[in-house]
Amino acid sequence: MMAMGKKFTKTKASAEATSKSTEQPPRPPSPAAKVAEEQRRRDCPVDKDELGRSTWNLLHTMAAYYPEKPTETEKETMKTTLDSISKTYPCTHCAEDFRKDLKTNPPAVSDRDALAKWMCELHNRVNVKIGKDVFDCGLVKERWLDGWKDGSCD
Ligand SMILES: Cc1cc2nc3c(=O)[nH]c(=O)nc-3n(C[C@H](O)[C@H](O)[C@H](O)COP(=O)(O)OP(=O)(O)OC[C@H]3O[C@@H](n4cnc5c(N)ncnc54)[C@H](O)[C@@H]3O)c2cc1C
């Protein structure tokens, strides 16, 4: 396991919430603070949430483009890839839960639709665990492959 877990044990949001808990009442940001936020560098190390978003981008897009009729080798490669990510993911507690989840819910690698659904359900189990909304898996193709039907991604 990579030794980066400590950095990802506390989100920026929770750190801010902790540090602000004694401030009464909350003040609106000053114009200077707004400018500083707008000018914040974008080439900084990622936190747990940015890492998560980037990883879900990769995982859902991999599933969306997985073959409709995969060969046995492609199925094995996908299983190995997910297994490797679960062993190297640099958020220690996220990775531990991911490994447990893979044992209980082995990846559905039979074809593209099955994998995209499996990935959506995996993501939803994480969403539930951390108190986020459940995503409608019926929309997974629009979200990750074709773009929304209203044309807003065209
Ligand atoms: C394998 C893994 C395990 C993780 N475990 C933890 C953990 O234990 N604790 C923790 O705090 N964070 C964990 N994370 C990070 C967490 O899942 C989020 O990425 C992070 O909290 C940022 O959330 P977000 O609201 O920006 O959207 P994200 O959850 O990152 O989602 C990005 C986008 O994906 C789409 N989406 C949401 N749900 C689904 C779904 N079910 N199917 C398809 N698309 C969907 C939405 O459009 C959403 O905007 C984990 C990430 C990964 C990849």
The ligand as a MOL file (V3000), in Angstrom:
LIG
                    3D

  0  0  0     0  0            999 V3000
M  V30 BEGIN CTAB
M  V30 COUNTS 53 58 0 0 0
M  V30 BEGIN ATOM
M  V30 1 C -13.1140 3.3360 -5.4630 0
M  V30 2 C -13.4060 4.5980 -4.6680 0
M  V30 3 C -13.6740 4.5090 -3.3310 0
M  V30 4 C -13.8990 5.6820 -2.5960 0
M  V30 5 N -14.1350 5.5680 -1.2670 0
M  V30 6 C -14.3360 6.6900 -0.5300 0
M  V30 7 C -14.5360 6.6120 0.8750 0
M  V30 8 O -14.4900 5.5330 1.4680 0
M  V30 9 N -14.7290 7.7770 1.5540 0
M  V30 10 C -14.7390 8.9940 0.9280 0
M  V30 11 O -14.9260 10.0180 1.5970 0
M  V30 12 N -14.5790 9.0930 -0.4100 0
M  V30 13 C -14.3730 7.9770 -1.1450 0
M  V30 14 N -14.1940 8.0800 -2.5040 0
M  V30 15 C -14.3550 9.4130 -3.1570 0
M  V30 16 C -15.8630 9.6930 -3.3710 0
M  V30 17 O -16.5110 8.5970 -4.0140 0
M  V30 18 C -16.0930 10.9280 -4.2650 0
M  V30 19 O -15.3320 10.8250 -5.4570 0
M  V30 20 C -15.7610 12.2430 -3.5930 0
M  V30 21 O -16.4530 12.3530 -2.3620 0
M  V30 22 C -16.1690 13.4440 -4.4920 0
M  V30 23 O -17.5610 13.3580 -4.6870 0
M  V30 24 P -18.3930 14.2180 -5.7250 0
M  V30 25 O -19.6690 14.5930 -5.0550 0
M  V30 26 O -17.5590 15.2990 -6.3060 0
M  V30 27 O -18.7790 13.2220 -6.9180 0
M  V30 28 P -18.2790 11.7690 -7.2400 0
M  V30 29 O -18.9020 10.7890 -6.2830 0
M  V30 30 O -16.7930 11.7510 -7.3800 0
M  V30 31 O -18.9600 11.5110 -8.6560 0
M  V30 32 C -18.5130 12.1700 -9.8440 0
M  V30 33 C -19.6730 12.1960 -10.8080 0
M  V30 34 O -20.0510 10.8660 -11.1090 0
M  V30 35 C -21.4460 10.7870 -11.3550 0
M  V30 36 N -21.9650 9.7250 -10.4940 0
M  V30 37 C -22.2570 9.7660 -9.1740 0
M  V30 38 N -22.6490 8.5690 -8.7450 0
M  V30 39 C -22.6190 7.7550 -9.8150 0
M  V30 40 C -22.9410 6.3880 -10.0070 0
M  V30 41 N -23.3770 5.6150 -9.0250 0
M  V30 42 N -22.7970 5.8730 -11.2540 0
M  V30 43 C -22.3700 6.6390 -12.2810 0
M  V30 44 N -22.0570 7.9290 -12.1620 0
M  V30 45 C -22.1770 8.4890 -10.9370 0
M  V30 46 C -22.0410 12.1410 -11.0670 0
M  V30 47 O -22.2610 12.8000 -12.2960 0
M  V30 48 C -20.9530 12.8250 -10.2620 0
M  V30 49 O -20.9450 14.2040 -10.4410 0
M  V30 50 C -13.9100 6.9430 -3.2490 0
M  V30 51 C -13.6290 7.0030 -4.6230 0
M  V30 52 C -13.3620 5.8570 -5.3280 0
M  V30 53 C -13.0400 5.9450 -6.8010 0
M  V30 END ATOM
M  V30 BEGIN BOND
M  V30 1 1 1 2
M  V30 2 1 2 3
M  V30 3 2 2 52
M  V30 4 2 3 4
M  V30 5 1 4 5
M  V30 6 1 4 50
M  V30 7 2 5 6
M  V30 8 1 6 7
M  V30 9 1 6 13
M  V30 10 2 7 8
M  V30 11 1 7 9
M  V30 12 1 9 10
M  V30 13 2 10 11
M  V30 14 1 10 12
M  V30 15 2 12 13
M  V30 16 1 13 14
M  V30 17 1 14 15
M  V30 18 1 14 50
M  V30 19 1 15 16
M  V30 20 1 16 17
M  V30 21 1 16 18
M  V30 22 1 18 19
M  V30 23 1 18 20
M  V30 24 1 20 21
M  V30 25 1 20 22
M  V30 26 1 22 23
M  V30 27 1 23 24
M  V30 28 2 24 25
M  V30 29 1 24 26
M  V30 30 1 24 27
M  V30 31 1 27 28
M  V30 32 2 28 29
M  V30 33 1 28 30
M  V30 34 1 28 31
M  V30 35 1 31 32
M  V30 36 1 32 33
M  V30 37 1 33 34
M  V30 38 1 33 48
M  V30 39 1 34 35
M  V30 40 1 35 36
M  V30 41 1 35 46
M  V30 42 1 36 37
M  V30 43 1 36 45
M  V30 44 2 37 38
M  V30 45 1 38 39
M  V30 46 1 39 40
M  V30 47 2 39 45
M  V30 48 1 40 41
M  V30 49 2 40 42
M  V30 50 1 42 43
M  V30 51 2 43 44
M  V30 52 1 44 45
M  V30 53 1 46 47
M  V30 54 1 46 48
M  V30 55 1 48 49
M  V30 56 2 50 51
M  V30 57 1 51 52
M  V30 58 1 52 53
M  V30 END BOND
M  V30 END CTAB
M  END
